[in-house]
Amino acid sequence: MSYQEKVWRDAFKSDYLFELDGSLLLAMAAAKKEFDHYLQNQSDLRNYTIWFNISENKEFACISFLPNQGEDKHDRGYDLYYRLENTELLEVVEMR
């Protein structure tokens, strides 16, 4: 095994795991599509931090796109609220 292979494989030896329900993954895909629609592909997703918040009853999710500091610091952020059962977009809150 080469050094490069060992480095990336060793990165997975910690217990830094996340469990995602399929419903959240579908909401994430829908949120990405909605985000692209709002920005009309004028900004790079890599210039944003994305936060996920799931309601206590796991019925709803809020997916937030927050611009990073730097070139895109004046771009808008968005909170997208979804019903997870059917990936229904409930509300979009635009932030400055």
N, C-alpha and C positions, 0 to 999 in steps of 0.2 A: 504494500500500500504506500502510495506516495505521501509526502508531507502534506500537500494540499488536500488530499482526500482525508487524511487523519484530522486535520484542523476542522473541516466542516462536520465530520462525523462526531468528533469529540464535543462539538457544540450542543449536541442533543443528549448528553449524558446527565444533564441536570433535570430536576423535576419541574420544569417550567412549562407546564401543559395547560391548555385551555380546552374546554369542552364547548362545542357549538351545536346547538340544535339545528336541524335542517331548516326549520322555519326562520331562524335568524339569518342563516346563510342566504335564503331566498330574499329576505327583506334587505340584506346588505347589497345584493345584486340589483334590486329595484331602486335602492337609494343611490347607488352609483349611476344608474341610468338617469334618474331624476336630477342628480347633481350635474351631470353632463348637459342636460337640457337647460338648466338655469344658467350655467356658465357658457353655454354654446361653444364648448371646447376652446375657450380663450385662456384657460389656466390649466396648469399641470397638477394632477392629484397629488404628486409627490411634494407639492408646496403646502399641503394641508395635513393637519392632524385629525384623525377620525376617532371619535368616542362612541361607545355603545353603552346604552343604559336599558336594562330590561326591567319591566315592572315586577313587583313582588309576586304577583299571581302568574307571571310569565305569559300574559295575554298581549302585552304591548311592548314595543321597543322604540327608543329614540336613537337615531343615528345622527350624530353631529359632525359637520365638516367645518373645521376651524382653521383659518389661514395661519401659516407659520409666520414668524417674524422674518423680515428681509424684503425681497422684491415684491411679494404679494401681500404685504402687511395691510394694504388698503383694500384688498378684496373682501367680499362679503362672506360671512359664515352662514351656515344653514343648519337648523334642527329639523329633521324629518321624522314624523311620528307615524308608526305603522301598527296595525292590528296583525299579530303574527299568524293567526289562524288561516287567513286568506291573503296575506300580504297586501292588505288594503292601506293605501296612504290616507291618513286621517287629517294631517295638518303639516304645513311647511312654515317654519318661522325663520324669517330672514334677519340676520344680524349685521350690524355695521362694525 
